[in-house]
Amino acid sequence: MDQSLIQPEKMELVVVTHVVDAITFWAQNVTDKINEKINVMLTEKCPSAPILMGRPSSHKVYGARYSEDKCWYRCTVQQQTEDKFYILYIDYGNTEIVSRSDLVELPEELQTTGLAKKYKFWGFHVSSEQDSPLFSQGKSFLQNMIHGKKLRVHKKSVCFDGTILVEAFQGSLDIGEELLKFKFAKVSLPGNRENSIPSVNLQEHAGLWPNRTPPRELDTLGSSLGCMPKLRPIFSDLKPQIIKEQKTTIALQPVEKLNAGQESLTEIKASKSDVNGQQLCSQDTEQGPNEAESELQRMREVINDKDMEIKKLKEEGSAIQQHASLLGQQLEEAKLELQTLKESYEKTVETEHNRPTTVANRISQLAKKVDSLRKLRESNPCSTDEDQLLESITIIMNYRILTPLSSEKLELAWKAYDQTLENLRGCQTMAEVESLVNSRNEARGALLAAVDDFLQEVDKLPINERLDRLKEVASSLTAIFSSVMLAEETEECSFEKFCEWKGHKQQKIKNVRKTTDDALLALSSWAAKLSKFSCLMEKTSLTEEDVAEGVDEILMNADNALCEELNPEISEQDDQERKIVFNAFRKAMQDIQREQSLLEAIRQKYELNRKFKQEIQQWQSGPPKADELFAVKKHIRSLRSQLRWKLVEVSCLEEAEELDLPEILKKKEEIAETRNALFQEISHEKKQYILLCDLMKRGFPELPMIYPDADIHGYISSAGLLMKSLDRDMFDAEPMKELSGRRPLLSTDFQGQKVVLKCCAVDEESEAKMLEQAAQYHRAQQQNPSTTVPLLALFCGKSDPLAYVMVPHYSNGSLRAIQKSSPLSSCEIRKVMKGVALGLQSLHAASLIHASLHPNNVFAVGREKGIVGDYDFTKAPEQRVSDSGMVAGSISLVAPELKQGQAPSPASDMYAFGGIMLWLHVPDFSGTLENEFTGLGLDAKLHKLLSKLLISSTRLSASEALKEDYFI
């Protein structure tokens, strides 16, 4: 319809709030200004309002908390199932299922009608079933076109359920024409959309259709009338409510009762006049006679319109009754024909003496086949495997999510940003830092803009729903085609070949059914001719030859058509067809897997960029600073001074001629408190270093250059071990004379843990070497923390040329100490040495050689967990292996190749490992390991393992030893 022909005052401006399907939507009138006021009142009232108790009333308005934004909106309860309520948001039109805890009572001032009205495109109906892809596509099409936008609508009529039938325009665009163009809707009215034909619901008269009416005619009639909505004219907003209710009651009466309801209509009309008179009297009192007369005139016009409507409905009802009577007569005639069919056959048998039995038998057989075919068609069997595959292919192809358009721009922004970070890391002078930092900040700003675009685009994608849908489709297909191998390659055109084959197959089935229908229709026509010939009540020009003509061919065609459609081979597949189906299945699974991988990658990329944005936004005002670290260091220096002063005071008190024991004890308690406070600050200092190092790696590589006094590079190069704030005089340490060899060992407490300080004499050169080796060991230990002794800290003395390595104290936990006091059992030895093998495996994987594996340097925690001890970081492997402690009992743990001058290797560590195992099982062993050791009573699996570790020329590695039967 040309919108220029519509009077402007009849157009209404609305904003769309919810789309139901391709032709139905909810909208609010733009002139309504109370929405914001209602929202404010809901926000104030609902949180403290009482929760709905008992059964809800369908006439009341409640407050509901929407699941998407957790805000409160007005609603009505449509249905209740236990404590779940199906509700309609009356100001927007959408529905939801909520629990009782999300429903509250609303005060009287909020008990008003909803702001949203339900609209439907006049003259249209949806062109597909609700479960079809075209239905959801039509809904999505209308959603994208009008949701949240303003439309100009022209009211045409109102349905009995309150739905307003309209024509809608967006600018100069007719929305209805667009729906027709893309076939998302069909025209319900015959002829032009401007012709208003009254709609009638014929579902109640379905039983009146004669059986002989062709199916196509029934379908056409049903589509033209059955799809039409029940309409009522538009009511004026000023009409009294009672008139609307009475009119609705009349319109909802069955058609066949319209004539009988003449007296009721007259009474209702009189009731309307009384109501209007009462309302006009009240208005006359309030507004004056002129306004009352105007209102009365409008009411009379509306009543006249309604009278005309009722008259039209009565005429339509009369026409429908006449049509129903005609259909009833036709039905009775059809029944009579069917009843006389048998008699006709008997008469034909009497006439044709040569073939009575043959025709009767053939008709009986055809009747059985027709009955079987009717059951087959009416059973509506579940879709075949190919149908489900076709549906899955449709889902895969039509709703695919592709890589976001902003992803490429984001990748380029990341590359530019990473390049600026690389430039900053390579900066050597402060003169270059400022310009490089500015470049980095510009690149970061561009990256943040690209991240925002990417996040906004991904937020609009239904990734989680699509992943769930793909998972369902994959599970369904896998269950159907469980025997098909997925490893085979498939062609890119597998879907096209499958769809082409499926189309041919469906067309073939349609052709078979059409042939059957035509043959049965011919048989029905022959039966009607026979019935007419056999009827003695009417004159007919048919002769016996006319009836008998072609009967054999008709029966044969019907029999052949029925047999062909009932033949199960019509749905069976040959090898070539199975190959087409299987290839389509493999292609579908491959596409599902590819899309799932893409969606997972998009989701991971989304999370990484979201975290990056959150981290960077806190530094928009300026880069991170090391002020906190310097404050901690300053506090540490203060606490160290206090500790030294208190130690001097205690020393003076202890050297005094008269000992003041209470004062000495008090000072020692203060020293302990100061020491604990100092250790806590040192722990805080380490946390600050970790934070700054993390910031440096994630986007601020200039921090070491800006804050050289923090020595961040030194902390990183030592793998976080070096703690320059520690010093020997901070600890209350005691010498461990029984374990001290060439390296003095001190026992002390650190942060509530018993630790050992290993002292090493170093100079400037050896100190750097020690830090490097300790950092390498520490990094390897962090990869597998439970199998090697951890390094807690490393520091150099400020008043002595010693470096101190801090490790946990395993009291009497070394193998030598345990074997001396309470030797391990065979089962315990296996568990302990398996842990030792795992420790060596992690060290060797990091290209580290221990070269100092002996009973004093292997620990058995709890007599079950084996741990490899650390080694002297001031020495090279060649120096460590020549240590005199490399023995276990009388067994030398130095590999033969080392005695020949070769360099230490992982194999030499495994030799020491095997020597320790032999010593644990045979402590008194005094033979040589160059030859086969026999007569020791060793387990066969242990003997085999020791042979491969101590005698074989190709010694086992740590990972190979763990796979031996002894450990398994």
ZIZI-V514747 format. One record per residue. PHI is phi in whole degrees, 0 to 359 (999 if undefined). PSI is psi in whole degrees, -180 to 180 (999 if undefined). Layout:
# ZIZI-V514747
PHI,PSI  PHI,PSI
This chain:
# ZIZI-V514747
999,138  288,117  292,-18  291,-19  276,-11  273,131  296,136  303,-34  289,-15  269,-6  271,143  235,138  262,121  230,161  241,131  281,130  249,-23  200,139  249,126  269,-52  209,-163  291,-16  230,3  235,136  206,163  250,147  205,158  250,145  290,131  295,-26  284,-14  288,120  250,13  261,2  298,-46  296,-38  296,-41  296,-41  298,-41  296,-43  295,-39  296,-42  297,-35  280,-40  273,-41  296,-43  302,-30  255,3  285,152  290,143  289,147  299,127  243,146  72,-158  274,138  282,159  263,136  287,-12  261,-4  261,158  254,132  241,168  257,135  230,144  266,115  289,135  292,-25  284,-49  244,1  60,25  260,165  263,138  218,159  279,147  205,166  238,148  271,122  269,-35  200,149  232,133  230,106  55,-121  259,20  249,136  235,128  269,115  239,158  240,123  282,107  286,-16  266,-6  225,-29  100,-13  278,161  239,163  194,157  255,123  233,163  270,170  297,-33  293,-16  261,9  242,131  229,157  286,146  246,147  291,173  296,-33  291,-16  260,2  274,61  242,169  294,157  290,155  280,-25  267,142  241,153  266,126  241,151  218,142  291,125  290,131  86,8  241,157  221,157  294,138  272,6  210,166  290,159  294,-30  272,-3  279,154  299,-34  296,-33  297,-49  292,-32  293,-40  297,-41  297,-45  298,-39  300,-49  293,-37  302,-49  293,-29  279,-40  236,-13  296,129  76,6  247,163  269,137  234,154  255,123  242,148  241,113  291,135  250,-41  192,-180  225,132  282,166  295,-26  277,5  96,-7  292,131  266,122  272,125  221,164  255,135  239,142  227,143  236,101  67,-126  264,5  269,126  273,112  298,-41  300,-41  298,-37  296,-40  296,-41  295,-40  301,-42  266,9  62,29  275,-11  213,158  236,156  283,126  278,-30  270,137  291,144  78,-149  287,148  295,-19  283,-20  279,115  271,107  256,129  300,141  263,144  225,136  270,113  260,10  296,-33  291,-20  255,21  301,-30  287,-7  271,-8  290,132  288,147  293,-24  274,-4  292,129  302,144  302,-36  295,-37  294,-41  299,-45  299,-43  296,-44  295,-41  297,-39  289,-30  278,-29  250,-43  295,-29  277,-10  287,136  287,152  287,123  251,154  220,152  294,162  288,131  270,146  292,146  295,-19  268,-1  289,139  300,146  297,-34  297,-32  294,-43  301,-43  293,-41  292,-41  298,-42  299,-40  297,-41  293,-43  293,-26  275,-4  290,148  302,154  297,-41  292,-12  263,3  294,-44  294,-40  291,-17  266,22  297,-43  294,-40  299,-41  297,-39  295,-42  294,-40  296,-40  297,-42  295,-38  297,-40  299,-44  298,-40  297,-45  298,-45  297,-39  296,-42  296,-43  294,-40  292,-32  294,-43  294,-37  290,-32  296,-37  295,-38  271,-38  249,-13  104,161  295,-36  296,-48  295,-37  297,-44  298,-42  298,-43  295,-41  297,-40  296,-41  295,-41  296,-40  297,-41  298,-43  296,-42  295,-40  298,-43  300,-42  294,-38  299,-43  298,-40  298,-45  296,-40  298,-43  298,-42  297,-40  296,-41  297,-43  298,-41  298,-40  297,-42  296,-41  294,-39  298,-41  297,-43  296,-39  295,-39  298,-43  299,-45  297,-36  296,-41  297,-43  298,-39  296,-44  299,-40  297,-41  296,-41  298,-42  299,-41  298,-43  295,-36  291,-34  273,-5  298,-44  298,-43  297,-38  297,-43  299,-41  296,-39  294,-40  296,-37  296,-41  295,-35  287,-44  259,90  288,-21  281,-20  217,46  288,-47  292,-39  297,-49  295,-42  297,-44  296,-43  296,-41  294,-39  297,-43  295,-42  298,-38  297,-41  296,-43  294,-39  298,-41  297,-42  296,-41  293,-39  298,-43  296,-38  296,-43  286,-38  283,-21  294,-23  50,63  297,157  301,155  298,147  287,174  299,-38  293,-36  296,-43  294,-37  295,-41  296,-41  296,-41  296,-40  297,-39  299,-44  296,-43  295,-42  278,-39  273,-22  241,27  289,139  259,124  262,172  300,130  304,143  297,-30  280,-4  293,-41  296,-43  298,-38  295,-42  298,-43  297,-40  295,-38  295,-41  297,-44  296,-41  294,-45  298,-35  294,-39  295,-35  293,-40  297,-40  297,-39  292,-38  294,-32  274,0  290,136  246,-17  232,152  293,-24  296,-30  272,-16  297,-46  300,-48  294,-38  291,-36  294,-41  298,-42  297,-42  297,-42  296,-39  296,-44  296,-35  292,-39  298,-44  296,-38  295,-43  298,-38  295,-43  294,-38  297,-43  300,-45  299,-44  296,-46  297,-41  295,-40  292,-42  291,-34  301,-29  277,-10  271,133  278,65  294,-48  297,-43  296,-40  294,-41  298,-43  297,-41  294,-43  297,-38  297,-42  297,-45  297,-44  297,-42  296,-42  296,-46  294,-40  296,-38  293,-36  284,-46  250,49  295,-25  272,-5  274,132  281,136  267,-12  288,-21  290,149  283,148  235,157  278,153  293,-25  267,18  299,-40  296,-44  297,-43  297,-41  295,-47  297,-38  294,-45  296,-42  296,-39  296,-43  298,-41  294,-44  297,-40  295,-38  297,-44  295,-40  299,-43  297,-42  298,-45  296,-38  295,-41  299,-43  296,-45  298,-41  295,-42  295,-42  291,-33  294,-41  298,-41  297,-40  295,-38  295,-41  296,-40  296,-39  295,-39  296,-42  296,-41  297,-42  295,-40  294,-35  276,-11  281,119  275,-8  279,-22  236,152  279,145  216,149  268,0  288,144  249,172  299,-36  293,-37  299,-40  288,-40  279,-13  293,123  72,12  294,-37  297,-43  294,-39  297,-46  295,-40  293,-43  297,-42  296,-43  295,-45  297,-43  295,-42  295,-43  297,-39  293,-42  287,-33  280,-11  292,121  294,-17  292,-15  295,-27  257,-3  281,160  242,146  268,-179  299,-42  295,-41  293,-40  298,-38  298,-41  297,-44  294,-45  294,-39  296,-39  295,-38  296,-46  298,-43  298,-40  297,-45  294,-40  295,-42  295,-38  297,-46  296,-41  296,-44  291,-37  297,-42  297,-41  296,-45  293,-38  296,-41  296,-41  297,-42  294,-43  296,-42  297,-38  298,-46  295,-42  297,-45  289,-33  295,-43  295,-41  301,-44  297,-43  297,-40  291,-40  283,-31  298,-28  287,-13  252,16  295,-34  284,-20  171,162  288,161  295,154  237,162  259,21  301,-40  298,-42  297,-44  294,-35  295,-40  295,-44  299,-39  296,-41  294,-37  297,-43  298,-40  297,-45  294,-35  296,-42  297,-43  298,-41  295,-44  297,-42  296,-41  293,-37  296,-40  296,-41  298,-44  296,-40  298,-41  294,-42  297,-38  287,-26  268,-5  293,156  294,-40  250,115  285,131  254,84  301,-45  303,-41  292,-38  296,-45  297,-40  298,-44  296,-39  294,-35  295,-40  295,-38  297,-43  297,-42  295,-42  296,-40  296,-43  296,-42  297,-39  296,-44  295,-35  294,-41  294,-36  294,-38  297,-40  296,-38  298,-42  296,-39  297,-38  294,-40  298,-42  298,-42  296,-46  293,-39  295,-39  295,-42  296,-37  295,-39  286,-32  266,2  156,1  228,64  291,-7  277,-6  302,-46  300,-34  287,-38  287,-36  238,72  295,-30  293,-21  285,-20  53,52  292,-36  298,-39  296,-40  295,-41  291,-43  296,-27  269,10  59,31  82,10  276,-40  291,122  234,93  290,-17  283,-16  281,150  210,157  300,-38  286,-3  283,-22  262,148  262,79  259,151  236,139  293,144  254,81  297,-34  290,-23  252,-13  286,129  246,-113  284,-23  251,122  295,141  242,137  237,137  256,132  203,-178  246,143  216,114  54,45  79,10  238,140  283,125  228,166  240,133  258,117  265,122  265,135  225,130  281,126  224,156  243,-170  296,-39  287,-48  291,-25  295,-43  295,-40  295,-41  297,-45  300,-41  296,-48  293,-38  294,-39  295,-41  298,-45  297,-42  296,-42  296,-42  294,-39  295,-34  293,-24  290,-33  220,76  296,-23  272,-2  245,-7  227,153  293,127  282,150  263,121  274,-36  192,164  216,130  210,161  249,140  293,142  269,-16  244,4  211,157  275,50  238,148  249,144  239,130  250,125  259,125  228,161  295,153  261,113  263,97  295,121  51,37  257,-5  287,156  298,-36  295,-43  293,-41  292,-45  294,-27  285,-35  264,-48  209,92  302,150  287,149  279,171  299,-41  294,-41  293,-38  299,-41  298,-45  295,-44  294,-46  287,-23  293,-41  297,-37  296,-42  297,-38  295,-39  297,-44  295,-36  299,-42  291,-38  293,-44  293,-34  296,-27  267,13  63,34  251,140  248,128  288,-56  59,18  211,41  269,112  209,169  303,-29  283,-13  245,16  235,132  242,143  243,93  283,123  66,18  63,16  226,-32  257,114  272,133  229,133  277,129  283,166  282,-175  223,176  286,109  283,-6  273,-8  244,153  278,162  305,-37  296,-33  282,-38  292,-37  290,-20  271,7  293,144  291,-14  278,1  279,60  219,154  228,103  67,-120  256,9  265,125  281,134  262,10  270,123  295,150  304,-38  293,-27  290,-35  292,-23  271,5  98,3  285,160  281,152  300,150  210,171  304,-33  295,-37  291,-32  296,-41  291,-29  295,-46  298,-37  300,-46  295,-39  297,-39  293,-39  298,-44  297,-42  296,-38  295,-39  277,-35  230,81  299,-28  264,14  300,132  227,9  278,-164  250,155  259,2  284,-28  250,170  297,131  262,121  232,168  73,16  264,-4  67,32  279,150  300,147  299,-41  293,-38  292,-42  299,-41  295,-42  294,-45  295,-35  297,-40  286,-18  264,-33  251,-27  245,-39  299,144  289,-27  254,90  288,145  292,146  277,173  297,-43  294,-36  290,-39  297,-37  293,-20  271,-3  290,155  301,-30  300,-43  275,-30  290,999
